[in-house]
Every structure is written in structure tokens, then in C-alpha cells.
Amino acid sequence: MEEQAFRKANTVSGDSLGSILYITRNDARRSHVEDAWADTYRPLRLRAETLDSVVRDWYEELDGPIERLSGQVNRRLTEYALDRATEREVSILAGEPASAALADAFSSRFSLFDDAGVSTADGLATEFARSDLDEQISAATVDAYRSYGELRRDYVDEWTATRGEIFESVATTDADLSDLSPELDTVILSGYHEFRPVERAVVERVVDAFDTIALLPLHQNGEGGVDSVTADGLAVYEELGFERTVVEPRQATSVDVATVTNALYRHEPDDVSTPEMLTWRELPTPEREVRFVARELRTELADGRHPDDLAVVIPGIEAYAGYVDDVFETYGIPHVTTAASQLDRTFAGSVVHDLLRLAEQEPHAEDLTSLLANPLVDFLPREHVDAITSAARRRDTVTLGPLDDIGDDARTHIEDLISSLGTLRTGDLETALGVLRRVLDDEFELESAVENYAGGTTQATEKQAYAVVDEVLSSFESMNEVPSRLSPLALLTRAFDGVPIRVPQGAASGHVEVLGMLDARMRSFENVYVVGLTTEHFPISPERPAFFDEMTDAHPRFDTCDERLRGRYLFATLLANADEVTLTTPESGVDESAVVRSPVLDELQRVTGIEPVEGLDERIGSREDLQRRIAAHPSRRVAVDHAGEQGDFTPAQTKRTDRGLSCAENRSDPNLTSHDGLLDADTVEAVYPSSEREPYSASRIERYVECGFKFYAENALDIEDPDNVELTPTSLQTGSYVHDVLERFYVDITSDPAEDLDINSYERDVLEDRLLDIALDELTDADFEYDGLFYERWLTELFAGLGDSEKNPYAGSSKPHDAPERGLFVTFIEEELARGDARPRWLEAPFGDGLPDSDTGPVEVERSDGSAVSIRGYIDRIDAGGTDERPDVALYDYKTGRAPYMTKTTGGTKFQLPIYLLAAEAVLSEDDFDDAALSATYYQVRPPNDVKVPRGIESKFDSQAELRRFLDEVVSEWLGQIDDAIADGRFHTTLLSSRGAKCSYCDYRRACDVRHHRKRGRIEHAREDESAYVPLRVQDDTDLEAVMGDD
């Protein structure tokens, strides 16, 4: 169709430069049109422009230079006009100041009024009077439009005009347009299937002045179906006397596609087969869709296809942009992306949004750290930024606390910044704009930072974002005197909310274009991929206030075409303008949510019966694909060796890949191999000698049983846990603090540990006051420091209900969280009083070598073969009870988390209580120990008030003799096996379940290759290894009775 238009224009036009004007609705097509003309005809005879640029040139010929009312000034006028409307009690808009969304909707509606030639409130009222529009809607809209006009008259320069005014001036001029463009003979209109009233008026003048050719793709001769949206454009062309010439498709593929598009959205379509040039692939996820397209493009490019002949059209391009950038870079696809975005999704826009949030009465720490982490912001040394970020993330508000550890200059700079931003909240608008400009231009040097940031599309996006920021700020400067009940901060926050940006389309030569559906209109491609055809993305019906729908129903002149009809037309036109089309859809969304296919696909399926090709696309198009393919190859190492022999791999690559494959094969084998954390004894002695290993603590023993790899990383390699950012004390800090408080509580009320303590001899209020004093004192000396709401809740969970509320600063809280009536400490007192028979004798009793307060000497657990394992630690609490004839000794281990089940102890994965009992003999006197009935259990003191003493380990045995046999024979043997396993280098990953080993919380999980689905096979092989320790708990065919049943 365009070729025929070129031939016609070439015939009827003169040979002078610029004698042909091509007016395209799609600005991105201008260079393509000029290139297409230049391929056959004299290049400079034709120039391509948009209708807006041509009309503006004619206006300036008539009336001199003009500045068009910018979108942001139009938005400010609308915001202030709506604010006036919301202040009037009689208006349906009365109430809170206008939101950004409402202002955006009215701004677009006012532009429609302008394009309809209605430039005054009186004119709008006249138009509404001719319709059935509700009087309240009419009155509110006319009132807001009147305020809009008054504000524009009073605060906008007189040499500024709206689009409608510029068009109307050209349409109504007495001058002939041919006199304004004497070089022009022929005009070609392309892509206009509808006209706004002012556009139609200008087109009438164009037709009167020049030979005019109009291009309008039709699929059903304009008779309904996908052509429904063209009714307005066709009516205009017919009224203006255009002669219709039908250009029939000539290529076989075009004929096939025309057959399809002609049948779409007809009640009784003819039988149509799916054209060979049309395919449909359905992939599991959006990311897989993009990977499939990348592989296709890579294949096309490898076969010699030029990138200019390929395109990827994505209706939901903003949602897919991240996938496209990452995947296309991975697959080496040269591409340029045309996509609209939001200002706050750019770095330049984020700077402004963070500054506005920091100007709030109570700025949040995350806004400061977000600002400092922005790559365009560089006004503090990196070490200061790291220090502030690490400290501030622990807090809920920006205070001086996070700045304590940095230099005075940096701290002063931050304080001055936050102080100056306060002007946005308290000062006038002019001062606020000056402060924001100074911060952006002088302190941050944002424009220079944008110029020096990255390159290509990313830099172009940031430049456009900076230009939009400047435009928004400039839009306020002529309106400083407009009265407003809102603070400058509120005005600026609303102005920057939801601001769109669009990067101007540059030349895409040598690159695959990735573009949205609107950008693809009237474009032709050899091969196009249409990605993400779901109801979420195509076609989209814009959201708007409900009364605008009533306005449209009553007065269709003030609306654009139906988005659904336009979507159908664009889709059909895209199919018709491509030699090959591949459609893709995802089976599920990003978060595995269900998706619904676009209605256009349902219609295409109804007409042609096309079905998607499903399943994964596993072709090799990147290094990742190659890795996956090799992983599934039956002879991986042979394939790698062959690649090396053929020269596809260098010797170094062959060697490295071969080693990787060897590791992968060993790791996939349930047997223990050299890649499963197995070291020889000499290596262990060198990196983790026995002098460092022993004496063992119960926690280190349990750590090894949980996971040998975790134990090795932590103890042998000394890889420290990462310093996680916490808002409350960690479980370790909480446990240490509670232990210290409870120990000191009993120490302070008894001076002689040999004397039995009867807690019931004290008044409860005395005990509570004593515990409160101790807890507050220990909190002051604690080695942690936090603040914020979460920390306040942590404190309340411990202190609530304890002692005198006037002395207890954490007795309750008015903060927005549920504070318990009774916290941990008061619940502990209640439990102790209720038990009655509690007689604490020893607290934090040390045992073993190397502890500062221990006088027990070495504590060794002897095995049956004569070897021994040295242990040490502290017993949290030992209570004495019973009678002189039958004394009882109860050992307790305080747990601020959930107490483990006793079956974990008898199953060989928990050793705290058995080690306590084995060490008790060294701590207690011979008289206390020999004849006593031993018991050991966990004392659960879990915040906020979960305090209980479950049945102990002795409950698992029928007699004290069995318990002591379990300790002397079974536990001692297990400890010996663990010692041997460590000495012999058995540091394989866990044999427990993921939950049992706490894999989800492990600090080393990112470096771990544990494979729980192979656990059973790994256990069987580990049992065959004499040096490995396999807990009884994971052995399916063994039980404790069998282990102890030799008598």
C-alpha cells in the first residue's frame, strides 16, 4: 500500500526538494519512511513529519514563535483547579484535596475538551446542556474547567498555546496553506483511523490546498469486525471526497493472512486454515517466553537474517522489560527497546522521591539508605555510606543514632540535608523549589551524574527522567503565587506521583527492535514475535473515575475510541504487515499465578483452530543452556573431550569443565566421595588439630551432628556468619541476656550455694521487684543496642506485668502492637512459685578444662575401648530435692526457643542433657551424686510468656540404672564416634531432614549442595563407612531397645 502511494506521489509531485510531505501518526516511523522512499526515489523530495509538528510550523508562519502548553503545566493547572473545586461544599468533588490519580484523569479530559475545540467553560456548559449528562457531574466539571481557564489566564505566559488552539488557528486562518508551504505539492496521511475535531478541521484545509493521499489498512472493507474502529476515519475521508483504491495483497503469505484477518470477529466466518507463517508457542513462565524468543532470534541472526528485519512486539512491555534486558544480554542479542516507564522506576526519579520522603515530619531510615545507595548520588565516601546503611537499617526513623560511627563532616552533611529539606514542609513554595533545586544541582550535581552514567538505552532513559524532573519543577515556577491549602511538600509529592516518561526512539539500525503494540502500528517486518498476549496486557481498558463513563455515554464527542476495538485492529494490522509471526503466551504469571489468554487469541483460535505448541524450549543459545544440556548428556565427559579435540574448548576450558563434571557426578552419587566433604586425617590435623577441637562443648557436638559441612565451615575454616541486619536482639543475644538475668536472680537471693533455697519464703512482690531491678541492670550492661517499634515490642514481651508499673518502663506500650499483659519474667516467677519444690543449688556450674571459673579439672567421657572424649561447658541450673534417704538431683538447660523433643536426645542428635548428666559427677560431691535420682530436662523460657518444664530424659527409661547405662555405654560411644568422624575428616552435608538440620536458616546455604531427595541413599552409604557418624534417629531399621538389649 505504501509503495503504491509512493508511486502516485512521485507522479503528481514536482521534482523539487520537500515537494512531498508524509504525515505519520507514529513518530517512530519517520526515519523508516524516509529510508524506504530513498531506496527508490530521490531522497530529499520526501520528508516525514507528525501532524503536530507540521501544524506548529504553519502556526509560527502565521503568528510567530509559540510555546505549546507543556503536559506538566497542564497538570499543575488541573491540580490547582481541582483543589478549588474540592473546597466548595456544593460540588460533588468537595472533600480532600485532589489526588494525583484524579488530577491525571481530569488533565486528560481537559485535553480532550481542547481537542474538541471547546476552550472555555461557557462553551463546555453549552455542550453539556445539549446532552443528558447528570447536572451535578456537569456543574462540577464546568466549574473545574472554569477554574482551569482562570488559572491559565492569570499564571501562564500569553505566548503559550494549547494543542487545540494551535490546530484551530491553522484550520481557521484566511491564508492558504499552500502559501505557507509553497514547495509542497503532495501530502500523504498514514495511520489515521480516527480524528479529533481539531485534527479533522486541519485535514480539511490540507485537502483543499494539496494533492492528498490517505493510507488506511482495512481488513474487512471497513465493514465491522476488526475494522470497527476505522468507522470515523473512513467517514472523514468519504466526506472529503477521497477516491477509494483497494490494494490487494500479492504475496501468498499476505493472501493467507488477509483471509484470517477478514474472518476475525464475524458471526459466521468461513472455514480458515492456520497460515504457515503463523505459529503459537506457550511456555511455562514469562521468563521462559523471553528465553524462547531469544533462542529464535539467535538462530535467525546466525542464519544471516539482518537485525532490522526482526522485531519483538510486547503489549505489556513495561512488565517484560527486565526479562528482555537480562535474557537478551545473556544470549548476545543486539537490541533497542522503546518503552514507556514511570519516573520513580529510574535512578533520577528515585532521587527526587527519596528527598521528598526525607522531608516528612518523621523520615524513615530506608529512605536515607535508598538515597545513599542510588548510583547517581555520590556526596559521601563509600565507607561512610556503608556505616550509615548498616546502622540505619536497624532503625525505623532517621535519627542521629546511625551517624554516631562516622566522621563529623559526613554527619553534619546529612544533618544539614535533612534540616534543609524540612523547608519543603514548613516554608513557602518558592523557597521549597529553591532548596530542591540547590540539592539536586549543587550538592548532588544530578545532571552531570546522569551524563556520566552508563550508556545506550539506560543513559537515554536517565536523561529523559532528568528532563522530566526539570519540567515538573519548572511547571511550578510561574505559579508560586497561587494560593493553596497544601504545603509545598504535599504539592510536590502529588506532582511527582505516577509521572510517566518515554524515551525518544532513536535509530535502530543493526539492532532488533523491542517495542509496544502502539509503537508497532503501520510498521512492517519480515519476522515479528508478539510476546505476552494475556488479558492483563492486551487489550487494556484504562481506569478512570466512574462519572467520566457517564460523560462519555451522554456526550461521545468527548472520548477516544474503544480500547478493545483499537486493540483488535492493531493486532490484525500487525499480522498483515509481517511475513512471519510467532505468538507467545505464558502458562502462569511471575508468581505462579494463573493467567488468562488475550481475547484476540480466543478469536484467532475460533476462526483458525490454531493450538499452541506447549513444553519447554531446550535448544542451546547461551552458556546456561549449554550447561543444562551437558548436565543431561549420557556421556558428559566424552562430549567435553570431543569439544576440546575439535577446538571448541581451549585446553584450559576442557580441563576446568572436566573437573566440574567430575565434581557434579560425585555430588549426584549418594556414596561419599572426595567431593562430599571428606578429608584425610593428616589434613584435618593440619587445619583443625585435636588441641583446637577438644574439649568439646555440647553445642559444637550438636552442630556437627546437624551438618558436617556447616561445622567444617564454621570451626575448621573459620568462616564467620554474615553480619545480618536485625531489628531486635538475635536468638543468641536473647538467650544470653535471659540466662544472665535468671542466674543472677537466684545468686542474689542466696549467699550460700550449699544451702537449699525456698523461694516460697519470699513475698511475690519482693521477688518481682528484685527481678525487675536485675533485668534492668543487665539490660544496661548488655552487649547489644537497638531501638524502634520492634525492639520496644521485644522489651514488652519480657517485662510486661513485672513489679511496680511506675518503676517498670516496659510494663506496657501505647505503640501500634499488641502488648502482652504478662511477660516472660513475671511468668517465670509464677512458674517457680507454682512448682514449690524448686531448690536451686548450683547456677551456671562450670565443668571441664579451659573455663575461667572451673575447678573440676578435665572431664573426660570414657569409651569401651579405653579412649576418651574431653568435654566442657556450663550447667545452667541444678536443683536439689527429695529426702535424705532418696535425694533428687535435677539438671536444667534454659531454652528461650522451643525445647527439643526428648526423642532427639535418645535418637543421637541432641547431646546437651546427656553431657550435663555425664559432667554432673564432676560438679557435685560424691555423696550428692552417687545415691541421687538423676533427671535432666529443658526449662523453656520462650518470650513472650511460654514458660514450662517438660518431662525430662529420665522419663524415657524404666529405671535409674537404665538411664546410667544409656549415659555410660550408648552416649559415650556416640561421642566417641563423633570425635572419630571429625578426626577422620567426615564433613559431608547433613543426614537429617531439611527441617531437622535447619537448612532454611543456615548461614552457609548458598555455598551448600545438600540434596535431601538423596538422603536415604546417602544414609545407607554412610552406615557402611566405619568413620562416619550416623544418628540413630535417621536409621530406619534400628531402635534404642536393640542397641541396649544385650543383657
Secondary structure, DSSP 8 states (H G I E B T S, - for coil): -HHHHHHHHHHHS-SSTT-EEEEES-GGGHHHHHHHHHTTS-GGGEEEE-HHHHHHHHHHHHH---EE--HHHHHHHHHHHHHHHHH-TTSTT-SS---HHHHHHHHHHHHHHHHTT--SHHHHHHHHHTS---HHHHHHHHHHHHHHHHHHHHHS-TTEE-HHHHHHHHHT-SS-HHHHSTT--EEEEES-S---HHHHHHHHHHHHHSEEEEE---SSTTSSGGGGGGHHHHHHHHHTT---------SHHHHHHHHHHHHTT-SS-------TTEEEEEESSHHHHHHHHHHHHHHHHHTT--GGGEEEE-TTHHHHHHHHHHHHHHTT--EEEE-EEEGGGSHHHHHHHHHHHHTSSS--HHHHHHHHH-TT---S-HHHHHHHHHHHTT-SS--SGGGTTS-HHHHHHHHHHHHHHTHHHHS-HHHHHHHHHHIIIIIS-HHHHHHTS--HHHHHHHHHHHHHHHHHHHHHHTTTTS--SS-HHHHHHHHTTT-EEE------TTSEEEE-TGGGTT--EEEEEEE--BTTTSS------HHHHHHHHH-GGGS---HHHHHHHHHHHHHHTEEEEEEEEESB-TTS-B--B-HHHHHHHHHH----B-S------SHHHHHHHHHH-TTHHHHHHHHHHTTSS-HHHHHHHHHHHHHHHHHHSSS--TTSSB--HHHHHHHS-HHHH-SB-HHHHHHHHH-HHHHIIIIIS---------SS--HHHHHHHHHHHHHHHHHHT-S-TTS---GGGS-HHHHHHHHHHHHHHHHHH-S----SHHHHHHHHHHHTT-S-TTT-TTS---SSS---SS-HHHHHHHHHHHH----EEEEEEEESTT-TT--S--EEEE-TTS-EEEE-EEEEEEEEEE-SSSEEEEEEEEESS----HHHHHTTS--HHHHHHHHHHHHS-HHHHHTSEEEEEEEEEETTTEEE----GGGGSSSHHHHHHIIIIIIHHHHHHHHHHHHTTB----SS-TTTTTGGG-TTGGG----GGGHHHHHHHHHH-TT----GGG-TT--HHHHH---
